Amino acid sequence: MKKRTIGLAVAVCFVAVAVSFAGNPNMGTWKLNEAKSTIPSMGPKNNTVVYEAAGDKVKVTVDGVDGSGKPTHNEWTGKFDGKDYPLMGDPAADTRSYKKIDDRTAELTNKKGGKVTATGRIVISPDGKSRTVTVSATDADGKKVKSTAVYDKQ
């Protein structure tokens, strides 16, 4: 009887996690729509962003190119709770936090050595087919840089 109760409890937990991720409009694969985006000419471009469940967390995988056209790849796994989680593969940041504002809006903060290097806002369209990411960052030369990237859901 005990095993059956534990098994049922585990199954309920898995269903609850699946349902919570299903309600997250960020989940899935997003492709950059360059025609609708405003990215500085020598700025990095995140061509593909994938959000997927990773246990009770979200894994975000980003593939793109840097300002000189070289391929980039970074990965973050964490929760949308405003806390810093490790960011792997981004030379400008070693942690990232996401904070859910409402069902279609989140804020992000990148840090390097505890110092904020970029902040942004992610807004999912009402139909869930596109998302706009507005970022303010400081480049390697200390200059402020702004970009707006629009992504289409795949």
Backbone as JSON, one array per atom type, in Angstrom:
{
  "sequence": "MKKRTIGLAVAVCFVAVAVSFAGNPNMGTWKLNEAKSTIPSMGPKNNTVVYEAAGDKVKVTVDGVDGSGKPTHNEWTGKFDGKDYPLMGDPAADTRSYKKIDDRTAELTNKKGGKVTATGRIVISPDGKSRTVTVSATDADGKKVKSTAVYDKQ",
  "N": [[0.82, -1.19, 0.0], [1.94, 1.22, 0.8], [3.91, 1.64, -1.17], [2.32, 1.99, -3.39], [0.97, 4.39, -2.76], [3.14, 6.17, -2.65], [4.03, 5.95, -5.29], [1.8, 7.0, -6.62], [1.84, 9.6, -5.62], [4.25, 10.55, -6.7], [3.62, 10.4, -9.43], [1.56, 12.31, -9.54], [3.03, 14.62, -8.94], [4.71, 14.78, -11.22], [2.79, 15.25, -13.2], [1.79, 17.71, -12.31], [4.06, 19.36, -12.63], [4.38, 19.16, -15.42], [1.98, 20.34, -16.29], [2.33, 22.95, -15.3], [4.49, 23.86, -16.85], [3.36, 23.65, -19.37], [1.63, 25.76, -19.35], [3.32, 27.89, -19.59], [4.12, 30.39, -21.73], [6.59, 30.83, -22.88], [7.81, 28.43, -23.45], [9.25, 26.21, -25.81], [10.53, 26.48, -29.21], [12.16, 29.27, -30.58], [12.7, 31.45, -33.26], [14.85, 33.95, -34.55], [13.56, 36.88, -35.99], [14.87, 38.75, -38.14], [14.11, 40.88, -39.79], [12.18, 42.25, -38.37], [13.53, 43.06, -36.17], [15.73, 45.16, -34.19], [18.88, 45.42, -34.11], [22.15, 46.29, -33.17], [24.65, 46.83, -35.7], [27.14, 45.49, -35.37], [26.51, 43.89, -33.32], [25.8, 41.03, -31.18], [23.81, 38.22, -32.26], [21.1, 36.32, -31.35], [20.1, 33.64, -32.78], [18.48, 31.33, -32.5], [16.39, 30.32, -29.88], [15.7, 28.14, -27.32], [13.34, 26.99, -25.06], [12.86, 24.66, -22.55], [11.5, 22.06, -20.45], [13.21, 21.07, -17.51], [13.26, 18.97, -15.29], [12.01, 20.42, -12.42], [12.67, 22.86, -13.28], [13.55, 25.33, -15.82], [15.18, 24.98, -18.89], [17.2, 26.95, -20.89], [18.39, 27.3, -24.06], [20.62, 28.86, -26.17], [21.51, 29.72, -29.42], [23.6, 31.36, -31.71], [25.3, 34.12, -33.27], [28.33, 35.97, -32.78], [29.46, 39.44, -32.71], [31.31, 39.42, -34.77], [30.49, 37.43, -36.39], [31.05, 34.83, -35.61], [30.09, 31.58, -34.42], [27.95, 31.22, -31.56], [27.04, 29.84, -28.37], [25.02, 29.3, -25.62], [23.9, 28.23, -22.36], [21.36, 28.01, -19.9], [19.96, 27.04, -16.85], [17.27, 27.13, -14.72], [14.92, 28.75, -12.5], [12.09, 30.91, -12.94], [12.3, 32.94, -10.9], [13.63, 35.19, -10.13], [16.1, 34.79, -9.0], [19.68, 34.38, -9.22], [21.14, 32.13, -11.51], [23.6, 29.79, -12.71], [25.15, 30.62, -15.84], [26.2, 29.23, -18.75], [28.73, 29.45, -21.21], [28.56, 32.07, -22.15], [30.56, 34.74, -22.71], [30.22, 37.29, -21.64], [28.76, 37.12, -19.34], [28.18, 35.33, -16.27], [26.1, 34.52, -14.73], [22.51, 34.35, -14.8], [19.29, 35.71, -14.31], [15.79, 35.21, -14.31], [12.69, 36.8, -14.03], [9.36, 36.39, -13.49], [6.84, 38.52, -14.56], [4.17, 38.79, -15.4], [1.71, 36.66, -16.99], [2.63, 36.84, -19.64], [4.96, 38.26, -19.63], [8.37, 38.76, -18.77], [11.35, 39.52, -16.92], [14.87, 39.82, -17.4], [18.19, 39.41, -16.1], [21.58, 39.67, -16.6], [24.72, 38.82, -15.2], [28.18, 39.39, -14.47], [30.68, 38.22, -12.52], [29.17, 39.12, -10.38], [28.43, 41.67, -11.08], [26.05, 43.63, -12.83], [25.57, 43.13, -16.24], [23.79, 43.16, -18.3], [20.35, 43.9, -18.88], [16.95, 42.99, -19.41], [13.74, 42.73, -21.06], [11.14, 40.51, -21.7], [8.5, 39.96, -23.81], [5.65, 38.22, -24.59], [3.58, 37.87, -27.39], [-0.02, 38.45, -27.54], [-1.25, 36.35, -29.02], [0.61, 34.37, -28.76], [2.47, 33.73, -30.72], [4.73, 35.19, -31.26], [7.59, 36.78, -29.79], [9.06, 39.5, -28.07], [12.18, 40.75, -27.3], [13.74, 43.03, -25.4], [16.76, 44.53, -24.79], [19.17, 46.04, -22.68], [22.51, 46.73, -22.47], [25.98, 46.66, -21.44], [28.77, 47.05, -23.37], [32.01, 45.48, -24.16], [33.72, 47.67, -24.22], [32.63, 49.37, -22.43], [30.49, 50.86, -23.3], [27.04, 51.79, -23.52], [24.56, 49.72, -24.87], [21.71, 49.07, -26.82], [19.14, 46.83, -27.82], [16.54, 45.34, -29.79], [14.98, 42.39, -30.19], [13.0, 40.36, -32.19], [11.18, 37.4, -32.11], [9.93, 34.47, -33.72], [7.62, 31.93, -33.02], [8.26, 28.5, -33.4]],
  "CA": [[0.0, 0.0, 0.0], [2.82, 2.37, 0.89], [4.54, 1.82, -2.48], [1.28, 2.5, -4.29], [0.75, 5.78, -2.39], [4.33, 6.92, -3.08], [3.98, 5.98, -6.76], [0.74, 7.93, -7.0], [2.32, 10.95, -5.29], [5.27, 10.9, -7.7], [2.91, 10.64, -10.69], [0.86, 13.59, -9.42], [4.06, 15.66, -9.03], [5.11, 14.89, -12.62], [1.68, 15.88, -13.92], [1.75, 19.12, -11.9], [5.17, 20.04, -13.29], [4.06, 19.23, -16.85], [0.92, 21.33, -16.47], [2.87, 24.3, -15.07], [5.29, 24.24, -18.01], [2.47, 23.79, -20.52], [1.04, 27.08, -19.24], [4.36, 28.9, -19.77], [4.16, 30.68, -23.16], [7.97, 30.86, -23.38], [8.27, 27.09, -23.79], [9.31, 25.89, -27.23], [11.65, 26.99, -30.01], [11.95, 30.61, -31.12], [13.67, 31.85, -34.29], [14.98, 35.39, -34.72], [13.01, 37.52, -37.18], [15.77, 39.9, -38.3], [13.41, 41.99, -40.45], [11.41, 42.98, -37.36], [14.42, 43.33, -35.04], [16.65, 46.29, -34.25], [20.1, 44.94, -33.45], [23.31, 47.02, -33.68], [25.29, 46.12, -36.81], [28.2, 44.59, -34.91], [26.01, 43.25, -32.11], [25.53, 39.6, -31.26], [22.45, 37.82, -32.63], [20.63, 35.02, -30.88], [19.26, 33.17, -33.89], [17.52, 30.35, -32.03], [16.29, 30.21, -28.43], [14.84, 27.02, -26.98], [12.95, 26.83, -23.66], [12.34, 23.32, -22.33], [11.44, 21.63, -19.06], [14.36, 20.32, -16.99], [12.77, 18.69, -13.95], [11.12, 21.5, -12.0], [13.28, 24.1, -13.77], [13.49, 25.58, -17.26], [16.48, 25.06, -19.54], [17.18, 27.86, -22.02], [19.55, 27.09, -24.91], [20.69, 29.95, -27.15], [22.52, 29.6, -30.48], [23.63, 32.56, -32.54], [26.61, 34.56, -33.74], [28.81, 37.17, -32.11], [29.57, 40.61, -33.57], [32.16, 39.15, -35.94], [29.9, 36.34, -37.17], [31.44, 33.51, -35.11], [28.99, 30.92, -33.72], [27.89, 31.27, -30.1], [26.12, 28.89, -27.74], [25.01, 29.36, -24.16], [22.84, 27.47, -21.71], [20.97, 28.42, -18.55], [18.89, 26.22, -16.26], [16.85, 27.71, -13.45], [13.51, 29.07, -12.33], [11.73, 32.31, -13.19], [12.05, 33.41, -9.55], [14.44, 36.37, -9.85], [17.39, 34.41, -8.41], [20.76, 34.11, -10.17], [21.53, 30.75, -11.77], [24.75, 29.8, -13.6], [25.01, 30.73, -17.29], [27.38, 28.62, -19.36], [29.0, 29.71, -22.61], [28.44, 33.49, -22.5], [31.74, 35.41, -22.15], [29.85, 38.55, -21.0], [28.0, 36.88, -18.11], [28.3, 34.0, -15.69], [24.8, 34.17, -14.16], [21.32, 35.01, -15.37], [18.05, 35.51, -13.56], [14.54, 35.56, -14.96], [11.63, 37.07, -13.07], [8.05, 36.46, -14.14], [6.08, 39.72, -14.22], [2.8, 38.31, -15.56], [1.67, 35.46, -17.84], [3.29, 37.04, -20.93], [6.1, 39.17, -19.48], [9.43, 38.4, -17.82], [12.55, 40.34, -16.96], [16.1, 39.05, -17.24], [19.38, 40.14, -15.7], [22.84, 38.95, -16.73], [25.78, 39.36, -14.36], [29.53, 38.83, -14.59], [31.34, 38.51, -11.26], [28.24, 39.83, -9.5], [28.1, 42.99, -11.64], [25.06, 43.57, -13.9], [26.09, 43.44, -17.58], [22.66, 43.34, -19.22], [18.99, 43.71, -18.37], [16.03, 42.9, -20.54], [12.31, 42.44, -20.86], [10.6, 39.58, -22.7], [7.05, 40.07, -23.89], [5.03, 37.29, -25.53], [2.39, 38.45, -28.02], [-1.26, 37.83, -27.05], [-1.55, 35.09, -29.71], [1.66, 33.42, -28.43], [3.24, 33.36, -31.91], [5.98, 35.93, -31.32], [8.07, 37.36, -28.54], [9.98, 40.62, -28.26], [13.16, 40.83, -26.22], [14.41, 44.33, -25.4], [17.92, 44.39, -23.9], [20.12, 47.12, -22.47], [23.74, 46.09, -22.01], [27.24, 47.4, -21.51], [29.7, 46.23, -24.17], [33.37, 45.31, -23.62], [34.35, 48.98, -24.13], [31.91, 50.16, -21.44], [29.42, 51.64, -23.92], [25.67, 51.27, -23.39], [24.03, 49.21, -26.13], [20.33, 48.61, -26.73], [18.67, 46.06, -28.97], [15.22, 44.74, -29.71], [14.94, 41.21, -31.03], [11.67, 39.76, -32.31], [11.28, 35.98, -32.42], [8.71, 33.77, -34.13], [7.53, 30.58, -32.45], [8.38, 27.46, -34.42]],
  "C": [[0.86, 1.25, 0.0], [3.46, 2.68, -0.47], [3.55, 2.44, -3.46], [1.03, 3.99, -4.04], [1.92, 6.65, -2.85], [4.34, 7.04, -4.6], [2.95, 6.97, -7.27], [1.19, 9.37, -6.74], [3.35, 11.42, -6.31], [4.59, 11.21, -9.04], [2.19, 11.98, -10.67], [1.86, 14.75, -9.54], [4.49, 15.87, -10.49], [4.02, 15.59, -13.45], [1.63, 17.36, -13.58], [2.86, 19.92, -12.57], [4.88, 20.2, -14.77], [3.0, 20.28, -17.13], [1.45, 22.74, -16.28], [3.72, 24.75, -16.25], [4.42, 24.44, -19.25], [1.83, 25.17, -20.53], [2.04, 28.21, -19.43], [4.51, 29.19, -21.27], [5.57, 30.77, -23.73], [8.42, 29.5, -23.92], [8.2, 26.85, -25.29], [10.53, 26.51, -27.89], [11.26, 28.3, -30.66], [13.07, 30.95, -32.09], [13.66, 33.36, -34.44], [14.37, 35.84, -36.04], [13.8, 38.81, -37.36], [15.07, 41.11, -38.91], [12.64, 42.85, -39.45], [12.26, 43.43, -36.18], [15.29, 44.56, -35.29], [17.87, 45.9, -33.42], [21.27, 45.73, -34.02], [24.1, 46.19, -34.69], [26.38, 45.15, -36.36], [27.79, 43.86, -33.61], [25.8, 41.76, -32.28], [24.06, 39.34, -31.61], [22.17, 36.43, -32.08], [19.63, 34.5, -31.89], [18.17, 32.2, -33.46], [17.57, 30.3, -30.51], [15.28, 29.11, -28.13], [14.62, 26.99, -25.47], [12.35, 25.44, -23.52], [12.36, 22.99, -20.84], [12.7, 20.84, -18.72], [14.04, 20.03, -15.52], [11.78, 19.77, -13.56], [11.66, 22.87, -12.42], [13.06, 24.23, -15.27], [14.92, 25.64, -17.78], [16.32, 25.95, -20.77], [18.5, 27.66, -22.78], [19.52, 28.13, -26.02], [21.82, 29.68, -28.13], [22.45, 30.83, -31.36], [25.01, 32.84, -33.08], [27.01, 35.8, -32.95], [28.93, 38.3, -33.12], [30.42, 40.41, -34.81], [31.66, 37.97, -36.76], [30.28, 34.94, -36.71], [30.28, 32.9, -34.32], [29.1, 31.07, -32.2], [26.86, 30.26, -29.61], [26.18, 29.12, -26.24], [23.79, 28.64, -23.62], [22.63, 27.96, -20.29], [19.88, 27.48, -18.09], [18.55, 26.81, -14.91], [15.36, 27.91, -13.41], [13.3, 30.55, -12.6], [11.36, 32.96, -11.85], [12.9, 34.62, -9.15], [15.79, 36.06, -9.23], [18.4, 34.13, -9.52], [21.03, 32.62, -10.26], [22.7, 30.8, -12.75], [24.37, 29.85, -15.08], [26.3, 30.21, -17.89], [27.52, 29.04, -20.81], [28.89, 31.16, -23.05], [29.63, 34.22, -21.88], [31.4, 36.71, -21.41], [29.11, 38.35, -19.68], [28.24, 35.47, -17.6], [27.04, 33.57, -14.92], [23.71, 34.92, -14.9], [20.17, 34.73, -14.41], [16.9, 35.91, -14.46], [13.52, 35.79, -13.85], [10.33, 37.22, -13.84], [7.31, 37.7, -13.64], [4.58, 39.4, -14.3], [2.85, 37.13, -16.53], [2.44, 35.61, -19.15], [4.55, 37.89, -20.84], [7.08, 38.65, -18.44], [10.57, 39.39, -17.97], [13.75, 39.44, -16.78], [17.23, 39.98, -16.83], [20.57, 39.21, -15.85], [23.88, 39.63, -15.84], [27.1, 38.65, -14.66], [30.26, 39.21, -13.31], [30.47, 39.32, -10.32], [27.82, 41.2, -10.0], [27.13, 42.84, -12.81], [25.71, 44.0, -15.22], [24.99, 43.67, -18.59], [21.35, 43.15, -18.46], [18.06, 43.67, -19.57], [14.62, 42.59, -20.11], [11.86, 41.58, -22.03], [9.09, 39.7, -22.66], [6.54, 39.13, -24.98], [3.78, 37.95, -26.08], [1.13, 37.76, -27.49], [-1.6, 36.49, -27.73], [-0.47, 34.02, -29.46], [2.57, 33.04, -29.58], [4.54, 34.12, -32.05], [6.33, 36.45, -29.94], [9.07, 38.46, -28.86], [10.87, 40.71, -27.04], [13.92, 42.15, -26.38], [15.52, 44.26, -24.36], [18.72, 45.68, -23.88], [21.36, 46.48, -21.86], [24.9, 47.07, -22.05], [28.21, 46.52, -22.26], [31.08, 46.2, -23.52], [34.1, 46.64, -23.45], [33.65, 49.9, -23.12], [30.79, 51.02, -22.01], [28.07, 50.96, -23.69], [25.16, 50.89, -24.77], [22.6, 48.74, -25.89], [19.98, 47.83, -27.99], [17.26, 45.56, -28.7], [15.19, 43.59, -30.71], [13.53, 40.63, -31.01], [11.86, 38.32, -32.77], [9.92, 35.43, -32.79], [8.76, 32.36, -33.55], [7.53, 29.56, -33.59], [7.46, 26.31, -34.11]]
}
